[in-house]
């Protein structure tokens, strides 16, 4: 029997998004090129939903000391240089994709180093019940989950359990979906042990860890987790090893938080699916995405336990902004766009198209920009007109605050 989600049935009753006529037709190329365009379209939607954040200037506003924007490319992708980047891993599809890819690659290296030393690698998942008759705001979920984790790990029983399995450290990440019962946060933890564990040891570990998690949830007032679901699978606390943990490490950048193409389970939709629905005109999904972005703003995407990176020899962890600033060793500047032409590109929402051309046909960028310039001149779009439209913006360095304003 197919279950129809009540939340999704209401979506057909919401007003449709009004169609807009672009400045010029946007021809479709291969699937990879379409994916680039979708990323920039979703960023425009997120910018409209979150107007008072740095998303308004991300990859749009030219840096103060420059009068142009460089279009750089390598064999696999292209990017803009000379613009402000917000560095939001939760709300910006453009910055999130790159940061998540960098985090995933680093986690994959750590997994290979751990496997080379003969360590055991396991994926532990923590979750709890969420009910439609008792919805909890995501910000409250976030605080309660963090408090439950803190109480569980600060107890003597947890420390003794970790000592018995020769726990070396873990890497934690939080994932959030939304479904018919509201928000559903859960924590994934890649757990490393000194040596692989026997199946019986894993079963005892799972059972004892569930008891500790159950007590912690009760202490903070969360809905009590279930040990098994209706299908017999472990739900409150699940521990998987071997192939499951390796698959999670390998596909972290694509499956955890950095991919807009991730398809949520039947139980709910991922935040990027909510943003896609908002782009298609679903106002309710847009409000949910705003709640998600505000609740997780400033939170770590990936958390390494103390001392684990040193054991693996990975060195100091980069910040999100440092990860975002990493570029290939030999980037190639394929085109340069001056400030006025860049304002036209942003106003016409053609940033994704420019990057498509940088990968497919760099010589076409100058011709496309020239056509837009001629069109703007024929329409009488002066600098003052573009400033009124909000297309022509500059930023300056605030020496007192220490960031671009």
Number of C-alpha atoms within 10 A of each C-alpha: 3 4 6 9 14 11 13 12 9 11 16 9 9 11 10 12 12 8 6 6 8 11 15 12 7 11 7 11 13 9 8 11 18 15 16 19 20 16 19 20 20 22 22 20 18 24 19 13 20 18 11 9 13 16 24 19 19 21 23 24 22 25 21 16 11 12 14 18 22 17 22 21 21 17 9 7 14 22 20 20 18 18 20 22 22 20 23 23 26 24 27 26 24 23 26 24 20 21 26 25 21 20 20 23 17 15 22 20 16 19 22 15 16 20 16 9 12 13 21 22 26 24 24 20 20 21 21 20 14 21 13 11 8 9 12 16 12 22 14 11 19 17 13 18 23 14 15 21 18 12 17 22 15 10 12 9 14 17 13 11 15 16 12 12 18 17 17 19 20 23 18 19 19 21 14 20 20 22 20 18 19 21 22 23 19 19 17 21 21 24 22 23 21 16 17 19 18 8 10 9 13 17 14 12 18 19 16 16 22 21 15 18 25 22 15 23 22 13 15 16 11 18 15 18 22 16 18 13 11 8 7 8 10 16 20 23 24 21 23 17 19 12 12 13 20 20 13 20 24 16 14 22 24 17 18 21 25 26 21 23 13 16 13 17 10 10 13 20 21 24 26 24 21 25 27 23 19 22 20 16 18 21 20 15 24 24 14 18 27 17 14 22 19 14 18 18 12 11 13 14 19 16 14 16 13 12 11 17 17 10 14 15 11 14 10 8 13 11 12 20 15 11 18 22 13 11 11 8 7 8 14 14 17 19 18 17 17 13 18 17 19 23 23 22 23 18 18 15 17 20 21 23 21 26 23 25 18 23 18 14 12 19 12 14 21 15 11 15 17 13 13 18 17 11 15 16 11 9 9 10 14 11 13 10 12 17 13 9 12 12 20 22 17 19 16 12 13 10 8 6 8 8 10 13 14
